[in-house]
């Protein structure tokens, strides 16, 4: 049986990841880098250049950060 404190920490980290993904995805949409994003069957989907990219949420965070970074640095 898992420790209740560890379970709460795991839940909090997961919620932070979901929030971060939503913020990054929305920022990428505003910058015209992607057409859409969202969770689907435990994975994260990003619609970019007419293709659906499916990846684990952790990889999606990295992907979106790398996609947004050059645009942010240009400003």
C-alpha positions as CSV (number, residue, x, y, z in Angstrom):
1,X,0.0,0.0,0.0
2,X,1.3,3.5,-0.9
3,X,2.0,6.2,1.5
4,X,-0.8,8.8,1.5
5,X,1.7,11.7,1.5
6,X,3.5,10.2,-1.6
7,X,0.1,9.7,-3.3
8,X,-0.7,13.3,-2.7
9,X,2.7,14.5,-4.0
10,X,2.2,12.3,-7.1
11,X,-1.2,13.8,-7.7
12,X,0.1,17.4,-7.2
13,X,2.9,16.8,-9.7
14,X,0.5,15.3,-12.2
15,X,-1.8,18.3,-11.8
16,X,1.1,20.7,-12.3
17,X,2.1,18.8,-15.5
18,X,-1.4,19.1,-16.9
19,X,-1.5,22.8,-16.1
20,X,1.9,23.3,-17.7
21,X,0.8,21.4,-20.8
22,X,-2.3,23.4,-21.2
23,X,-0.4,26.7,-20.8
24,X,2.3,25.7,-23.2
25,X,-0.2,24.3,-25.7
26,X,-2.3,27.5,-25.6
27,X,0.8,29.6,-26.0
28,X,1.8,27.6,-29.1
29,X,-1.6,28.1,-30.6
30,X,-1.5,31.8,-30.0
31,X,1.9,31.9,-31.7
32,X,0.5,29.9,-34.7
33,X,2.9,27.0,-34.1
34,X,0.2,24.3,-33.6
35,X,-3.5,24.0,-34.5
36,X,-4.6,22.2,-31.3
37,X,-3.6,20.0,-28.3
38,X,-5.1,17.8,-25.7
39,X,-5.1,14.5,-23.7
40,X,-6.3,11.3,-25.4
41,X,-6.1,7.8,-23.9
42,X,-3.3,8.6,-21.5
43,X,-1.2,10.3,-24.2
44,X,-0.9,13.9,-25.3
45,X,-1.8,14.9,-28.8
46,X,-0.5,17.9,-30.7
47,X,-1.9,18.9,-34.1
48,X,0.9,20.5,-36.1
49,X,1.2,21.0,-39.9
50,X,-1.9,18.8,-40.5
51,X,-0.5,15.9,-38.5
52,X,-1.4,14.5,-35.1
53,X,1.6,13.9,-32.9
54,X,1.0,11.6,-30.0
55,X,3.4,11.3,-27.1
56,X,3.6,10.9,-23.3
57,X,2.8,14.1,-21.5
58,X,6.4,14.5,-20.2
59,X,7.7,14.4,-23.8
60,X,4.9,16.8,-24.9
61,X,6.1,19.4,-22.3
62,X,9.6,19.2,-23.7
63,X,8.4,19.3,-27.3
64,X,6.3,22.4,-26.7
65,X,9.0,24.2,-24.8
66,X,11.4,23.6,-27.6
67,X,8.9,24.7,-30.2
68,X,8.0,27.9,-28.3
69,X,11.6,28.8,-27.3
70,X,12.9,30.1,-30.6
71,X,9.7,32.2,-31.2
72,X,10.0,33.7,-27.6
73,X,13.7,34.5,-28.1
74,X,13.1,36.4,-31.3
75,X,10.9,39.0,-29.5
